Every structure is written in structure tokens, then in C-alpha cells.
């Protein structure tokens, strides 16, 4: 699922790899420790910020007309990750199994990122040089 811009495509590979870590948690038997999910979520949140900044800077530098649409989508994901953080913290506080939170998070992220790349990021194809970033 490539956009055709090397830096952006690499960022997407890293994001999918972090999401795959949630799959690994879900594939294990037994309860999921909220701390393990919190660690993945923190790394995902940090990388998302780095990726969004890089992508928006590339778009801004070339005057990309879809920049504001992309910023809106990025803001949507950032707010959703904050909501997931609240759920994980609640699981931590209650000493609860984080399996349900992990499954919900995984389902949302798989759909959101895939749709974002296909419907929003791919619009950059042919408008921004492949080696930008």
C-alpha cells in the first residue's frame, strides 16, 4: 500500500509494524497486561506525531492542496489515540485484562490507517516527488 513518496511509505511501514505488535498480544493466550498495551500505544502515539509532522511539512513545502484535509484526518486519529489512552489507563487502574481494549484498538487502527492511505495519502501521488522528505 504505497503512496509513492519514500519517506511517507517508510513511515507507513513502521506504523503497520507497531500495529502488528497489538496482533501479537491478541494472539497470545490469557489476559493482556494493560502495561504492555500502554507501551505499544505510547510508541504508536509518538511515531504518529513524527509521521504527521513529516508528511505535513512535505505537503506544505510543495503547496499541496490537500494539506488541510490531511490535517483534519490526522487530528481525528490523534484524538482517538488519546481516547484509547484513557481506556488503557482505566484498565491499568482497575488491574483489568486489556484484551477488549486491544481488540477494539486493533480493529479501529487497521481500518483507519488503511482508509487514510487509500483515500487521503494516495492523492499525493504524482503531485509530490517520490524522494521528498
GUVOSE-198586 format. One line per 3 residues: number of its first residue (from 1); their letters; for each residue z, y, x of N, C-alpha, C. Coordinates in steps of 0.05 Angstrom, whole numbers, plus 5000, padded with zeros to 4 digits. Each point is the difference from the previous one (the first is absolute). Example, Ala and Ser with C-alpha at 12.3 -4.5 7.8 and 13.67 -1.06 7.14 Angstrom:
BEGIN
1 = AS = 5156/4886/5264/5000/5024/4982/5000/5024/5018 ~ 4986/5021/4993/5001/5024/5016/5014/5022/4985
***
This chain:
BEGIN
1 = XXX = 5000/4977/5017/5000/5023/4983/5000/5025/5018 ~ 4977/5006/5010/4997/5022/5019/4991/5026/4987 ~ 5010/5021/5011/4991/5027/4992/4977/5009/5019
4 = XXX = 5001/4990/5025/4979/5007/5019/5009/5022/5019 ~ 5025/5007/5000/5012/5019/5019/5021/4985/5016 ~ 4995/4996/5025/5016/4982/5017/5030/5004/4997
7 = XXX = 5009/5025/5002/5029/5005/4999/5012/4993/4973 ~ 4986/5006/4979/5009/4994/4973/5000/4970/4995 ~ 4979/4986/5008/4998/4971/4997/5023/4986/5015
10 = XXX = 5006/5010/5024/5022/4988/5015/5026/5004/4985 ~ 5005/5024/4990/5024/5006/4985/5002/4981/4976 ~ 4978/4996/4986/5001/4982/4977/5007/4971/5008
13 = XXX = 4990/4991/5023/5007/4973/5010/5030/4998/5005 ~ 5012/5021/5012/5029/5000/5005/5015/5000/4973 ~ 4991/5016/4981/5014/5001/4974/4999/4972/4987
16 = XXX = 4977/4987/5000/4998/4973/4988/5018/4981/5015 ~ 5002/5002/5026/5018/4982/5016/5029/5004/4992 ~ 5008/5025/4996/5028/5004/4991/5004/4989/4972
19 = XXX = 4981/5003/4983/5003/4989/4973/5000/4969/5001 ~ 4986/4989/5019/5001/4970/5003/5028/4991/5007 ~ 5016/5017/5012/5027/4992/5006/5016/4996/4975
22 = XXX = 4994/5014/4979/5013/4996/4974/4992/4972/4989 ~ 4974/4993/5003/4991/4974/4993/5016/4978/5014 ~ 5005/5004/5026/5015/4981/5016/5028/4997/4988
25 = XXX = 5013/5022/4993/5026/4998/4988/4999/4984/4973 ~ 4980/5006/4984/4997/4987/4974/4994/4970/5003 ~ 4987/4993/5023/4993/4972/5004/5023/4983/5009
28 = XXX = 5022/5011/5007/5024/4985/5008/5016/4991/4976 ~ 5013/4978/5003/5018/4990/4979/5026/5016/5002 ~ 5014/5002/4977/5026/5013/5000/4998/5030/4995
31 = XXX = 5023/5013/4999/5000/5029/4994/4989/5016/5023 ~ 4991/5024/4993/4990/5019/5020/5021/5021/5005 ~ 5008/5003/5025/5020/5019/5007/4989/5028/4996
34 = XXX = 5014/5017/4986/4991/5028/4996/4995/5014/5026 ~ 5016/4994/5020/4997/5014/5026/4973/4994/5013 ~ 4990/4975/4996/4974/4992/5011/4978/5016/4986
37 = XXX = 5002/5002/4974/4980/5015/4985/5002/5030/5006 ~ 5024/5010/5004/5004/5028/5007/4987/5007/5026 ~ 5002/4981/5019/4987/5004/5026/4970/5002/4998
40 = XXX = 4988/4982/4985/4971/5001/4995/4992/5026/4986 ~ 5015/5007/4980/4994/5024/4985/5002/5025/5017 ~ 5020/5001/5018/5003/5023/5018/4976/5002/5019
43 = XXX = 4992/4977/5011/4977/5001/5018/4974/5007/4985 ~ 4997/4990/4976/4977/5007/4984/5000/5029/4993 ~ 5022/5011/4992/5002/5029/4994/4993/5017/5024
46 = XXX = 5011/4993/5023/4994/5015/5024/4970/4999/5007 ~ 4988/4976/4998/4972/4997/5007/4982/5014/4980 ~ 5008/4999/4975/4985/5014/4979/4998/5029/5006
49 = XXX = 5023/5012/5008/5000/5029/5006/4981/5006/5024 ~ 5001/4983/5020/4983/5004/5023/4970/4998/4991 ~ 4995/4979/4985/4972/4996/4991/4990/5023/4982
52 = XXX = 5017/5008/4981/4992/5022/4982/4994/5025/5016 ~ 5018/5006/5019/4996/5024/5016/4974/4999/5015 ~ 4995/4977/5013/4975/4997/5016/4975/5002/4982
55 = XXX = 5001/4986/4977/4977/5000/4982/4995/5029/4989 ~ 5021/5013/4992/4996/5027/4989/4991/5020/5021 ~ 5010/4997/5025/4991/5017/5022/4970/4997/5005
58 = XXX = 4991/4975/5000/4971/4994/5004/4984/5014/4978 ~ 5009/4996/4976/4986/5012/4977/5000/5030/5001 ~ 5022/5011/5007/5003/5030/5002/4981/5011/5021
61 = XXX = 4999/4987/5023/4984/5009/5023/4970/5002/4992 ~ 4991/4982/4983/4971/5000/4993/4995/5013/4973 ~ 5020/5011/4987/4996/5012/4974/4993/4981/4979
64 = XXX = 5011/4976/5001/4994/4979/4981/5008/5009/4972 ~ 4982/4999/4980/5006/5009/4973/5020/4983/4984 ~ 5005/4976/5009/5018/4982/4985/5029/5001/5011
67 = XXX = 5006/5020/5017/5026/5002/5013/5023/5002/4979 ~ 4996/5017/4981/5022/5004/4980/5005/4975/4983 ~ 4978/4987/4992/5003/4975/4985/5016/4980/5017
70 = XXX = 4993/4998/5025/5013/4982/5018/5030/5007/5003 ~ 5006/5026/5003/5028/5008/5002/5016/4993/4975 ~ 4987/5002/4976/5014/4992/4975/5006/4971/5001
73 = XXX = 4981/4984/5008/5005/4971/5001/5022/4993/5021 ~ 4999/5013/5022/5020/4996/5021/5028/5007/4989 ~ 5002/5023/4986/5025/5008/4988/5011/4980/4980
76 = XXX = 4981/4988/4985/5008/4979/4981/5013/4976/5014 ~ 4987/4991/5022/5012/4978/5014/5027/5007/5013 ~ 5001/5024/5012/5026/5009/5012/5022/5000/4980
79 = XXX = 4995/5010/4976/5021/5000/4979/5007/4972/4991 ~ 4981/4982/4999/5005/4973/4992/5016/4985/5021 ~ 4994/5005/5025/5016/4988/5022/5029/5010/4999
82 = XXX = 5004/5025/4993/5027/5010/4997/5015/4986/4977 ~ 4986/4994/4979/5012/4986/4977/5007/4971/5009 ~ 4982/4987/5015/5006/4973/5010/5024/5001/5019
85 = XXX = 5002/5021/5016/5023/5003/5018/5026/5001/4983 ~ 4999/5014/4978/5024/5001/4982/5007/4972/4990 ~ 4980/4985/4992/5005/4973/4991/5012/4982/5021
88 = XXX = 4989/5002/5024/5010/4984/5023/5028/5008/5006 ~ 5006/5025/5000/5028/5010/5005/5019/4989/4979 ~ 4991/4999/4975/5017/4989/4979/5005/4970/5005
91 = XXX = 4979/4986/5008/5003/4971/5007/5020/4997/5023 ~ 4998/5018/5020/5019/5000/5023/5029/5005/4990 ~ 5003/5021/4984/5027/5007/4990/5013/4977/4984
94 = XXX = 4983/4986/4985/5010/4979/4982/5000/4972/5014 ~ 4990/4999/5024/4998/4975/5014/4982/4980/4986 ~ 4980/5011/4987/4983/4984/4983/4977/4988/5016
97 = XXX = 4988/4979/4988/4975/4989/5011/4978/5020/4994 ~ 4984/5007/5021/4979/5020/4997/4973/4988/4994 ~ 5000/4975/4991/4974/4986/4994/4984/5015/4979
100 = XXX = 5013/5007/4978/4986/5014/4978/4988/5027/5010 ~ 5016/5014/5015/4991/5026/5010/4976/4995/5019 ~ 5002/4980/5018/4979/4994/5019/4974/4993/4985
103 = XXX = 5003/4984/4979/4976/4991/4985/4987/5024/4986 ~ 5016/5017/4988/4989/5023/4987/4986/5019/5020 ~ 5014/5004/5022/4989/5017/5021/4974/4989/5010
106 = XXX = 4999/4974/5006/4975/4988/5010/4977/5002/4981 ~ 5006/4995/4974/4979/5002/4980/4989/5028/4998 ~ 5017/5020/4999/4992/5027/4999/4983/5008/5024
109 = XXX = 5011/4994/5024/4986/5009/5025/4973/4987/5003 ~ 4998/4975/4993/4974/4986/5003/4979/5014/4983 ~ 5007/5007/4975/4981/5013/4982/4995/5029/5009
112 = XXX = 5021/5015/5006/4997/5028/5006/4983/5004/5025 ~ 5007/4986/5021/4985/5005/5025/4971/4991/4998 ~ 4996/4977/4988/4972/4991/4996/4984/5020/4983
115 = XXX = 5011/5008/4978/4986/5019/4983/4996/5027/5014 ~ 5020/5009/5014/4998/5026/5014/4977/4999/5021 ~ 4999/4978/5015/4979/4998/5020/4972/4999/4986
118 = XXX = 4998/4984/4980/4974/4996/4987/4991/5025/4984 ~ 5019/5012/4986/4992/5022/4982/5003/5028/5012 ~ 5017/5003/5020/5004/5027/5011/4990/5002/5030
121 = XXX = 5011/4982/5016/4993/5002/5029/4971/4994/5006 ~ 4988/4982/4986/4972/4993/5006/4981/5024/4993 ~ 5009/5019/4985/4983/5023/4995/4995/5016/5026
124 = XXX = 5017/4995/5020/4997/5014/5026/4976/4989/5015 ~ 4991/4976/4994/4978/4987/5014/4976/5018/5001 ~ 4989/5003/5024/4976/5017/5003/5006/5030/5000
127 = XXX = 5024/5008/4995/5007/5028/5000/5017/5008/5025 ~ 5012/4980/5012/5016/5004/5023/4991/4981/5022 ~ 4997/5009/5024/4990/4983/5022/5019/4976/5004
130 = XXX = 4989/4977/5006/5016/4975/5003/5021/5002/5022 ~ 4996/5015/5020/5020/5001/5022/5019/5023/4997 ~ 5000/5014/4977/5019/5022/4995/5028/4990/5001
133 = X = 5018/5018/5008/5028/4993/5000/5010/4997/5027
***
